[in-house]
Amino acid sequence: DKLVTLRINFIGANPDPALSGVDKLSGKVNYLIGNDKSRWHTNIPIYSKVRNAEIYPNIDLLFYTKNGHPEYDFELAAGADPALIRIGFQGAHKLQLDSIGNLVISSSRGEFIQPRPIAYHMHAGRLRSVPASYRMIDEMTVAFVLEEYDKSLPLRIDPEIIYSTYLGGSG
């Protein structure tokens, strides 16, 4: 079986964003590798998410797992431009939008699906949905299209990843 690697690239993004943990968990991790105790690392805090700060101007990228699957969200500060975000896919054979706006990522081993993105912000103490969709930039790159929203408020864009039932094999 041939292993397939699908790599998500953030086109035009800061190549060296500041990384930090978000939502500290109660446990600690120890790395006791080798016999040289000076190279051991102990009592390392663990977090449920990793923040990549300023991946684009005023836009942070969060990585985490949800139901055992990798996920990522964009957090836009007030006034940030979502049009800066460009997502490229290496290792895919084809990208296409299906009839309801989901992004279908085809590989030699099957398909991944990123449902139509979810975007929202807090307005007057309530979560307010912002209609969002994907736009194909080229055959391997997508961007987000957002309907009108209050740009004076922070915004979150959540492009969830689903592994299609077509993806399989021992690889």
Secondary structure, DSSP 8 states (H G I E B T S, - for coil): ------EEEETT--SS-EEEEEEEEEEEEEE--SS-GGG-EEEEEEEEEEEEEEEETTEEEEEEEETTEEEEEEEE-TT--GGG-EEEEES-SEEEE-TTS-EEEEETTEEEEE-S-EEEEEETTEEEEE-EEEEEEETTEEEEEE-S--TTS-EEEE---EE-TT--S--
